[in-house]
Amino acid sequence: MQAKPSPAIRRINIALQGGGSHGAFSWGVLDRLLEDGRIEVDGICGTSAGAINATVLAYGLASGGGEGARRALETLWRQISDAARLSPLQPSWLDRMMGCGNMDLSPAWLMFDHLTRFFSPYQLNPCNLNPLRDVLLAVVDFEVLQNCRSVKLFLCATNVLSGRIRVFTTSEICVQAVLASSCLPFLFQAVEIDNEYYWDGGYMGNPPIYPLIYDTDSSDVLIIRINPIRIPEVPTTARQILDRINTLSFNSSLMREMRAVDFITRLIDKGALDPASYRRMLIHSIDAEAEMAQLGVSSKFNADWGFLREVFALGRERADAWLTANFDALGQRSSIDIADTFL
């Protein structure tokens, strides 16, 4: 009996956006891609929650291959949820009854939202406690990660004093670098690394694409987006307006880079640039814009296991549909219209 031919393997780069608990969507996408077995990862770039996913993905691949990465990611999110049980930030029974994932009716959330508008983490959290540190150290062996050569990892943080982007590369990535990339300034004190201070990378790159262009071999970049670009209606409440301002801010750097990619691609197509000197990047995207647009900012702090699993399942569903529709585009063409999506 003739053996079945092995499936074609595509080597790609993955870019992971940040967005708190919404990062469970990216977990679902990654889980389905790894399960499929036809995807190999060349480079990973992440910011904030995307940096956490990226770090655990890279470590899992380095230590246990695709299945090891799947197990590591599930362990990560399970431990995040377990740690959050000790937090007063829990959805109220009314929030759970509405079933939307938001915590807008939670007294603890309302108090937290109010306090963080008037007091800094240097006042509210003087000991600078961050439960994520213990979770990361329990899931990731950073020495193994730093010596990984099979996957290139890039994490983005914002330098507080200079306003510049800092991209940490594989050999530089320690628990401090991950915490720096995910340091929301109204929650945690700035993270110090080598006498420099960092906040969340989303302010400067969510995520940055250029490390994947210059420092990897694959021309395919799959962007897993969890911050909606388009929303269905104009925000009218103070909380909705603030949430939209934050989303616009965190999407702005990605949209600028995509404009540059589209511009270079058009020049190559017109023969104005030598393709031997300029790389043609093939851009792909997996998102759930309509669903994410319905989730408010409070849901980004909701680490209830039931909610995380719902967002995870949505990510798996979207990744499955994307594989069916677009796997053959890898290595051949972009599977999205860059101008229509980002310009």
C-alpha positions as CSV (number, residue, x, y, z in Angstrom):
1,M,0.0,0.0,0.0
2,Q,1.5,3.3,-1.1
3,A,2.2,5.7,1.8
4,K,0.3,9.0,1.8
5,P,2.5,12.0,0.9
6,S,3.4,14.2,3.8
7,P,1.6,17.5,3.9
8,A,3.3,20.6,2.5
9,I,5.0,22.6,5.2
10,R,4.9,26.4,5.2
11,R,7.4,28.5,7.2
12,I,5.9,31.8,8.4
13,N,6.3,34.7,10.8
14,I,3.7,35.4,13.4
15,A,2.9,38.9,14.8
16,L,0.8,39.0,18.0
17,Q,-1.1,42.0,19.3
18,G,-1.7,42.9,22.9
19,G,-5.1,43.3,24.6
20,G,-5.2,41.7,28.0
21,S,-7.5,38.8,28.4
22,H,-8.4,39.1,24.7
23,G,-5.0,37.5,24.1
24,A,-6.9,34.2,24.7
25,F,-8.1,34.7,21.1
26,S,-4.5,34.5,19.9
27,W,-4.0,31.4,22.1
28,G,-6.9,29.7,20.3
29,V,-5.5,30.7,16.9
30,L,-2.0,29.4,17.8
31,D,-3.5,26.2,19.2
32,R,-5.3,25.4,15.9
33,L,-2.2,26.3,13.8
34,L,0.0,24.1,15.8
35,E,-2.5,21.3,15.7
36,D,-2.7,21.5,11.9
37,G,1.0,20.5,11.6
38,R,1.6,22.2,8.3
39,I,2.9,25.5,9.8
40,E,6.5,26.1,10.9
41,V,7.4,29.3,12.7
42,D,10.4,31.3,11.6
43,G,10.0,34.4,13.7
44,I,7.5,35.7,16.4
45,C,6.9,39.3,17.3
46,G,4.6,40.2,20.2
47,T,3.6,43.1,22.4
48,S,1.9,43.1,25.8
49,A,-0.4,40.0,26.0
50,G,1.0,39.2,22.6
51,A,4.5,39.2,24.1
52,I,3.4,36.8,26.8
53,N,1.9,34.4,24.2
54,A,4.9,34.8,21.9
55,T,7.3,34.0,24.8
56,V,5.5,30.9,25.8
57,L,5.0,29.8,22.2
58,A,8.7,30.2,21.4
59,Y,9.7,28.3,24.6
60,G,7.2,25.6,24.0
61,L,8.5,25.1,20.4
62,A,12.1,25.0,21.6
63,S,11.5,22.6,24.4
64,G,8.7,20.3,23.1
65,G,7.8,21.1,19.5
66,G,4.3,21.9,18.4
67,E,2.6,19.8,21.0
68,G,4.9,21.2,23.7
69,A,3.9,24.7,22.6
70,R,0.2,23.8,22.8
71,R,0.6,22.4,26.3
72,A,2.7,25.4,27.5
73,L,0.1,27.9,26.2
74,E,-2.8,26.1,27.9
75,T,-0.8,26.0,31.1
76,L,-0.1,29.7,30.8
77,W,-3.7,30.7,30.5
78,R,-4.9,28.2,33.1
79,Q,-2.4,29.7,35.6
80,I,-3.4,33.2,34.7
81,S,-7.0,32.3,35.4
82,D,-6.0,30.6,38.7
83,A,-4.0,33.6,39.9
84,A,-6.9,35.9,39.0
85,R,-9.2,34.1,41.4
86,L,-7.5,35.9,44.2
87,S,-8.2,39.3,42.6
88,P,-11.3,41.3,43.5
89,L,-11.8,42.0,39.8
90,Q,-14.5,39.5,39.1
91,P,-17.6,39.7,36.9
92,S,-20.7,40.2,39.0
93,W,-23.7,37.9,38.8
94,L,-25.3,40.4,36.5
95,D,-22.3,40.4,34.2
96,R,-22.3,36.6,34.1
97,M,-26.1,36.6,33.4
98,M,-25.5,39.0,30.4
99,G,-22.8,36.6,29.2
100,C,-20.8,39.2,27.2
101,G,-17.5,38.9,29.1
102,N,-17.6,42.5,30.3
103,M,-17.4,43.5,34.0
104,D,-19.1,46.8,33.7
105,L,-21.5,46.0,36.5
106,S,-18.9,44.7,38.9
107,P,-18.5,47.0,42.0
108,A,-14.8,46.0,42.2
109,W,-14.2,47.0,38.6
110,L,-16.1,50.3,39.0
111,M,-13.9,51.2,42.0
112,F,-10.7,50.1,40.3
113,D,-11.6,52.1,37.2
114,H,-12.2,55.2,39.4
115,L,-9.1,54.8,41.5
116,T,-6.7,54.4,38.6
117,R,-7.8,57.7,37.2
118,F,-6.6,59.6,40.3
119,F,-3.9,57.4,41.8
120,S,-0.7,56.0,40.2
121,P,0.6,52.5,40.8
122,Y,3.4,54.0,42.9
123,Q,0.6,54.9,45.3
124,L,-1.9,52.0,44.8
125,N,0.8,49.3,44.4
126,P,3.9,50.6,46.3
127,C,5.4,47.1,46.6
128,N,5.0,46.7,42.8
129,L,3.4,43.3,43.0
130,N,2.8,41.6,39.7
131,P,1.3,38.1,39.8
132,L,2.3,37.6,36.1
133,R,5.9,37.3,37.2
134,D,5.3,34.1,39.1
135,V,3.2,32.7,36.3
136,L,5.9,33.3,33.7
137,L,8.6,31.8,35.9
138,A,6.5,28.7,36.5
139,V,5.8,28.2,32.8
140,V,9.0,29.3,31.0
141,D,12.6,28.3,31.5
142,F,14.2,31.5,30.3
143,E,17.7,30.0,30.0
144,V,16.4,27.5,27.5
145,L,14.5,30.2,25.7
146,Q,17.6,32.5,25.5
147,N,19.6,29.7,23.8
148,C,16.8,28.8,21.3
149,R,18.0,28.9,17.7
150,S,15.1,27.4,15.9
151,V,12.7,30.3,16.4
152,K,13.5,34.0,16.4
153,L,11.6,36.0,19.1
154,F,11.1,39.7,19.3
155,L,9.3,41.6,22.1
156,C,8.4,45.2,22.0
157,A,8.4,47.7,24.9
158,T,8.2,51.5,25.1
159,N,11.1,53.5,26.7
160,V,9.4,55.9,29.1
161,L,12.1,58.5,29.1
162,S,13.2,58.6,25.4
163,G,9.8,57.7,23.8
164,R,11.6,55.1,21.6
165,I,10.6,51.6,20.8
166,R,12.8,48.8,22.3
167,V,12.7,45.4,20.7
168,F,14.2,42.7,22.8
169,T,15.6,39.7,20.8
170,T,15.8,36.1,21.8
171,S,19.0,36.1,23.7
172,E,17.9,39.2,25.7
173,I,14.5,38.0,26.8
174,C,14.1,37.4,30.5
175,V,11.1,37.7,32.7
176,Q,11.8,41.5,33.1
177,A,11.6,42.0,29.3
178,V,8.2,40.3,29.1
179,L,6.9,42.3,32.1
180,A,8.2,45.5,30.4
181,S,6.3,44.7,27.2
182,S,3.1,44.2,29.2
183,C,3.5,47.0,31.7
184,L,0.3,49.1,31.7
185,P,1.4,52.3,33.3
186,F,-1.8,52.8,35.3
187,L,-1.4,49.3,36.9
188,F,2.3,48.8,37.4
189,Q,5.4,50.8,38.0
190,A,7.8,51.2,35.0
191,V,10.0,48.2,34.6
192,E,13.7,48.8,34.9
193,I,16.2,47.0,32.7
194,D,19.8,48.2,32.5
195,N,18.9,51.6,34.0
196,E,16.2,52.2,31.4
197,Y,12.5,52.3,32.2
198,Y,9.8,50.7,30.1
199,W,6.0,50.7,29.7
200,D,3.7,48.6,27.6
201,G,5.0,48.2,24.0
202,G,1.6,48.9,22.5
203,Y,2.2,52.6,22.6
204,M,5.0,52.3,20.0
205,G,4.3,49.0,18.2
206,N,1.3,46.6,18.5
207,P,3.1,44.7,17.3
208,P,6.0,46.0,15.3
209,I,6.4,44.2,11.9
210,Y,9.9,45.5,10.9
211,P,11.9,42.9,13.0
212,L,10.2,40.2,11.0
213,I,11.0,41.9,7.7
214,Y,14.7,42.5,8.5
215,D,15.7,39.6,10.7
216,T,13.9,36.5,9.4
217,D,14.0,34.4,6.2
218,S,10.2,34.0,5.6
219,S,8.3,36.6,3.7
220,D,5.0,35.5,5.1
221,V,3.7,37.5,8.1
222,L,0.5,36.3,9.8
223,I,-0.9,39.1,12.0
224,I,-3.2,37.9,14.8
225,R,-5.3,41.0,15.5
226,I,-7.4,41.4,18.7
227,N,-7.9,45.1,18.6
228,P,-10.7,46.0,16.2
229,I,-9.9,48.6,13.5
230,R,-13.6,49.3,12.7
231,I,-16.4,49.5,15.1
232,P,-20.2,49.6,14.3
233,E,-21.2,52.9,16.0
234,V,-19.9,56.1,17.5
235,P,-18.9,55.8,21.2
236,T,-21.1,58.0,23.3
237,T,-20.3,57.1,27.0
238,A,-17.1,58.3,28.7
239,R,-15.9,54.7,29.1
240,Q,-16.7,53.8,25.5
241,I,-14.8,56.9,24.3
242,L,-11.8,56.2,26.4
243,D,-11.8,52.6,25.2
244,R,-11.9,53.7,21.6
245,I,-9.1,56.2,22.1
246,N,-6.9,53.4,23.6
247,T,-7.7,51.1,20.7
248,L,-6.9,53.7,18.1
249,S,-3.6,54.5,19.9
250,F,-2.6,50.8,20.0
251,N,-3.5,50.2,16.4
252,S,-1.8,53.3,15.0
253,S,1.7,52.0,14.7
254,L,0.6,48.8,13.0
255,M,-1.4,50.8,10.4
256,R,1.5,53.0,9.7
257,E,3.8,50.0,9.0
258,M,1.1,48.4,6.8
259,R,1.0,51.6,4.8
260,A,4.7,51.4,4.2
261,V,4.5,47.7,3.3
262,D,1.7,48.5,0.8
263,F,3.7,51.4,-0.7
264,I,6.9,49.3,-1.2
265,T,4.8,46.5,-2.7
266,R,3.2,48.9,-5.2
267,L,6.6,50.2,-6.2
268,I,8.0,46.7,-6.7
269,D,4.9,45.9,-8.9
270,K,5.5,49.0,-11.0
271,G,9.1,48.1,-11.5
272,A,10.3,51.2,-9.6
273,L,12.2,49.2,-7.1
274,D,14.5,46.2,-7.6
275,P,12.9,43.1,-6.0
276,A,16.4,41.8,-5.4
277,S,17.0,44.8,-3.0
278,Y,13.6,45.1,-1.5
279,R,11.6,42.2,0.0
280,R,8.1,41.6,-1.1
281,M,6.2,40.8,2.1
282,L,3.2,38.6,2.0
283,I,0.7,39.7,4.7
284,H,-2.0,37.6,6.3
285,S,-4.4,38.3,9.1
286,I,-6.7,36.4,11.5
287,D,-9.2,38.5,13.5
288,A,-12.6,38.6,15.0
289,E,-13.5,42.3,14.5
290,A,-17.2,42.1,15.0
291,E,-17.0,40.0,18.2
292,M,-14.1,42.0,19.7
293,A,-15.9,45.3,19.0
294,Q,-18.6,44.2,21.3
295,L,-16.2,43.7,24.2
296,G,-15.5,46.7,26.5
297,V,-12.3,47.6,28.2
298,S,-13.3,45.8,31.4
299,S,-13.3,42.4,29.6
300,K,-9.6,42.8,29.0
301,F,-9.2,42.3,32.8
302,N,-11.6,39.4,33.0
303,A,-9.6,36.2,33.5
304,D,-12.5,34.0,34.4
305,W,-11.8,30.6,32.9
306,G,-15.2,30.3,31.2
307,F,-14.7,33.6,29.4
308,L,-11.1,32.8,28.4
309,R,-12.3,29.5,27.0
310,E,-15.0,31.2,25.0
311,V,-12.4,33.6,23.4
312,F,-10.0,30.7,22.9
313,A,-12.7,28.8,21.0
314,L,-13.4,31.8,18.8
315,G,-9.7,31.9,18.0
316,R,-9.6,28.3,17.0
317,E,-12.7,28.7,14.9
318,R,-11.2,31.7,13.0
319,A,-7.9,29.9,12.5
320,D,-9.6,26.8,11.1
321,A,-11.5,28.9,8.6
322,W,-8.3,30.8,7.7
323,L,-6.4,27.5,7.1
324,T,-9.2,26.3,4.8
325,A,-9.4,29.5,2.8
326,N,-5.8,30.7,2.7
327,F,-3.2,28.0,3.4
328,D,-2.4,27.8,-0.3
329,A,-1.6,31.5,-0.4
330,L,1.4,31.1,1.9
331,G,4.5,31.7,0.0
332,Q,2.6,32.9,-3.0
333,R,0.6,36.0,-2.2
334,S,-1.0,38.1,0.5
335,S,-4.3,36.7,1.6
336,I,-5.7,40.1,2.6
337,D,-6.1,43.4,0.7
338,I,-3.6,45.5,2.7
339,A,-5.1,48.8,1.5
340,D,-8.7,47.8,2.2
341,T,-7.8,46.5,5.7
342,F,-5.3,49.1,7.0
343,L,-5.4,52.2,4.8
